[in-house]
Amino acid sequence: MDNQGILREEQKVQNMTVVPAPKKEDTPETKRMKESFAFFGPVTFCYALFYTFCMFKNGSGVTFPFFVAASLLYLCFSLSKLGLTLKKGSVFYMVSMMLLAVSTFCTDDWRIIAFNKTGIFLLMMSLLLHQFYDTAKWNLGKYLGSIFLMVFASIGELGRPFMDAARYFKKHEGRKNKNLWYVLLGIVIAAPLLLIVIALLSSADAVFRQMADRLLKGIRIGNICNILFRICFLFFASYLLTAFLCKRTLKETVKDHRKGEPVLAITINGMLTVIYLLFSGIQIIYLFLGRMQLPEGYTYAAYAREGFFQLLAVGILNLIIVLVSLCFFRESKILKGILTVMSLCTFIMIASSALRMIIYIRFYYMTFLRILVLWALLLLFVLFVGIVISIYRESFPLFRYSTAVVTVLYLLISFAHPDYIIAAVNVANAPSGAQEQENGEWESQNSFFLSDEPYHDYSYLAGLSADAAPVLIPYLADLGYDLESFYIRGEMENRWGMWDEKWESLDEADQNRCIAAMIDRGDIRRRWSDGFGYYYLRKLQLSTDSFGIRTYNISRHMALKQIATGSAQSAK
């Protein structure tokens, strides 16, 4: 091979050599975080400790609002260390989170508590994105995708706390580092000495022994593992999220996906709208005006008491269809007109579903699901108002509008205590002890309800939370229940344990035999409502078994107060 051939081969080798990509420089926030490990390390650890103190076996106590407040305080201090300030609009997220936290501490309804915590999580994630990115033009899909990516991509920062700690201690080698090791060594040496001293002092004094026994009783392997897991989880979750956000790896721009042919959307939505117009006309004539003949075998009440879930589903489907049409198809005046008509038909469907549900409640009384359906219909109505505006105003901030609407409306149902409303409505239409004792007859005092029979779903009442206690406890006293038995630990479990053994699984004959046995003992008077109240009282007893300063809850406190008042009146 000649020299030119050799040179050409060497040139090819040089061209094939992979040049490493330049290392991406740290953002200013990442540099500040690395330099401020003396703040982020200890403060994040203290935050995790405070979380464990607040939330250990205490999901809805008075400490929950303090934990949420500490989370916001931790965020503000972290932003300050990173050289950032609170943006406009952040206060709304923070106030909403605190209101949800207060609502959690005021209720005993596990469904509301679960919804509250989910809402707080989503608001916190949205607040973090709002602080680190320009989210003014983000839509729902961009927010949800970013939250998902932020939560799972932050796991990639798992090594950051260790690397930042190693860098800090290497930079600050000296007396402070030695003092830290001396403190850790002192803790290791003092631990066995403390156990020996506690054992000796316990044998020397009975009072101290009782205090030590109560303290050591809670020290179990399961509790220790639970506490350590909580501390580690929140420390790493907080540190990793902050480290990921400081890198600013998420893209702020939102792609314009409106590239679809509008004729396709016009065809699909047009066909649906024709059906909706026909259906809406039927609703106006049959349901709202009631001026046309119903199908054979149907009464007006029977016609109105069906279809509300289906109409709610269609309303949600229309919401999705309109949003997809606005986000993925090019602008068209005809499409806008069809979407407007579809939205107006959806308003009629929402009204029809709400009217049907109200009529259904008039016949079958109140449940949590029925309240939730009415709330969802109201939410759907307000969301469609924003959608109609966004059809003609492209600059309308639909996502921020939707966030505000969902938050405000949910706060209303959260503070309303649905279980209290359910108990108040249903008990008002159930026979009282005086009515049954006098003539065994029942007569509704409320013209709103159309049922010919009194409310009798006592198993549903028994499953309500402590939120219903201000209504149920006086009702139980009126029915002749022994409220004093609430204070006798274990008595109800022994006497009324059949409820814990799945009372509903017994056949009618066995249930009658159990009731007869209780009547013979003089425990209760025969009534078709017998038994459910003791099950409810047992639930309250279990939920307030470890009631204290840390686990204080307003709803449970009100339940205990009602029981104490009812017991005192019975004693007189």
Summary of the structure (lengths in Angstrom):
residues: 572
radius of gyration: 32.1
end to end distance: 117.9
largest distance: 121.9
contacts: 1601
relative contact order: 0.08
helix: 74%
strand: 0%
